[in-house]
Amino acid sequence: MHIKIILEPSEEGGYTDIVPALPGCISEGDSGREAIENIREAIKLYLEPVERCVGLL
């Protein structure tokens, strides 16, 4: 599965990640690498309820 992630520098420092296809799925990190790791976990948690529902079918 491919999901578009937008990585932007934050005004306060660090980076913010936004996933346009998943409303409200946003994460941050002090470095670009940390921000990507954090958004991967956020995506996983965001999609977890969907995976549970699909497993019930």
C-alpha positions as a Markdown table, in Angstrom:
| # | Residue | x | y | z |
|---|---|---|---|---|
| 1 | Met | 0.0 | 0.0 | 0.0 |
| 2 | His | 1.3 | 3.4 | -0.9 |
| 3 | Ile | 0.2 | 6.5 | 1.1 |
| 4 | Lys | 1.2 | 10.0 | 0.3 |
| 5 | Ile | 2.9 | 11.8 | 3.2 |
| 6 | Ile | 3.7 | 15.5 | 3.2 |
| 7 | Leu | 6.8 | 16.4 | 5.3 |
| 8 | Glu | 7.1 | 20.1 | 6.2 |
| 9 | Pro | 9.6 | 21.9 | 8.4 |
| 10 | Ser | 7.9 | 23.4 | 11.5 |
| 11 | Glu | 8.4 | 27.0 | 12.4 |
| 12 | Glu | 9.4 | 25.9 | 16.0 |
| 13 | Gly | 11.9 | 23.5 | 14.6 |
| 14 | Gly | 11.7 | 19.8 | 13.6 |
| 15 | Tyr | 9.2 | 18.5 | 11.0 |
| 16 | Thr | 5.5 | 17.9 | 10.7 |
| 17 | Asp | 4.0 | 15.0 | 8.7 |
| 18 | Ile | 0.5 | 15.1 | 7.2 |
| 19 | Val | -1.3 | 12.3 | 5.4 |
| 20 | Pro | -3.9 | 13.9 | 3.1 |
| 21 | Ala | -5.8 | 10.6 | 2.6 |
| 22 | Leu | -6.3 | 10.1 | 6.3 |
| 23 | Pro | -7.9 | 13.2 | 7.9 |
| 24 | Gly | -6.4 | 14.0 | 11.2 |
| 25 | Cys | -3.4 | 11.7 | 10.7 |
| 26 | Ile | -0.6 | 14.1 | 11.7 |
| 27 | Ser | 2.7 | 13.6 | 13.4 |
| 28 | Glu | 5.9 | 15.4 | 14.3 |
| 29 | Gly | 9.6 | 14.7 | 14.8 |
| 30 | Asp | 12.8 | 16.5 | 15.7 |
| 31 | Ser | 14.4 | 15.3 | 12.5 |
| 32 | Gly | 13.1 | 14.2 | 9.1 |
| 33 | Arg | 13.9 | 10.6 | 9.9 |
| 34 | Glu | 12.1 | 10.7 | 13.3 |
| 35 | Ala | 9.1 | 12.4 | 11.7 |
| 36 | Ile | 8.8 | 9.6 | 9.1 |
| 37 | Glu | 9.1 | 6.9 | 11.8 |
| 38 | Asn | 6.4 | 8.7 | 13.9 |
| 39 | Ile | 4.0 | 9.0 | 11.0 |
| 40 | Arg | 4.4 | 5.4 | 10.1 |
| 41 | Glu | 3.3 | 4.5 | 13.6 |
| 42 | Ala | 0.4 | 7.0 | 13.4 |
| 43 | Ile | -0.8 | 5.5 | 10.1 |
| 44 | Lys | -0.6 | 2.0 | 11.6 |
| 45 | Leu | -2.7 | 3.1 | 14.6 |
| 46 | Tyr | -5.1 | 5.1 | 12.3 |
| 47 | Leu | -5.8 | 2.1 | 10.1 |
| 48 | Glu | -5.9 | -0.5 | 13.0 |
| 49 | Pro | -9.7 | -0.2 | 13.5 |
| 50 | Val | -10.3 | -0.8 | 9.8 |
| 51 | Glu | -8.1 | -3.9 | 9.8 |
| 52 | Arg | -10.2 | -5.3 | 12.7 |
| 53 | Cys | -13.4 | -4.7 | 10.9 |
| 54 | Val | -12.1 | -6.3 | 7.7 |
| 55 | Gly | -11.1 | -9.3 | 9.8 |
| 56 | Leu | -14.7 | -9.7 | 10.9 |
| 57 | Leu | -15.9 | -10.2 | 7.3 |
